[in-house]
């Protein structure tokens, strides 16, 4: 599993011109699931995500976690994180999980976040989405397990 984490002032998902989910201050998390992934990565990644100290304290240092600031998460599944561009000019997505297993792990990841006290807003699995965000910093971190 691979997470692209963006610290945001706000973020929203639109599907067919309608906003389906949105957050204020927090994290936009793009979740990529490979064909080799299973639930064993979920606990470590979810715990690391909510405790990652990437929000600024009163001294301007990245010292606060999502929990510390009572931030929100917008979780969006993104199979393109497992694109391979090593050959040719068109990305190869063979390393990405099949939709059925990817959706199951995506929902399990969301449940784990909720168990940790942060109920995520979700994108629409498999839909064409427009993601609007204000990246705060900018801060973008890749986390992989």
Steps between C-alpha positions, in 0.01 A plus 500: 500500500611847420369827643551842351423732790434869442457741789205715402305803615203350317422230246193371319397227256260568215328232295292604200516863609374436855707517818478157665740560788712778642724585795656803662847491653656156487632249252407402147617139472530327165509125565657266248453125543719252317411147393734371774337695787283357776363615836835450673616849395187682616572529874853634459408750227185628672678546835795672334265727304300631795810544720728652234617835636473724193293789634669808639504582870505853648870529405446411135657152540337188357423352838125430507302203368158487340361392837669797674328753274166314478552484125304315236587244232374479145587149376506436126587170333747548216620199303727718285750514788609155383557602139823384341646729235817300442409384150336696225303819548175366639492407869458133589263437792560125542642551852176661622250280681186387321202723585321243718793442736609866488157624605490252789840617630410866444189459718695307764754782510218752550356284782840486671527880489156521659611252769789738570256786557504670160204427275620571148302661225522277192533534129278286276683178422544446127337829399656778298563760769615860502705572810522860616753579769699775661836342583623661821875558488519338253549177692480171311633174643509148357456213745534140392487163670 
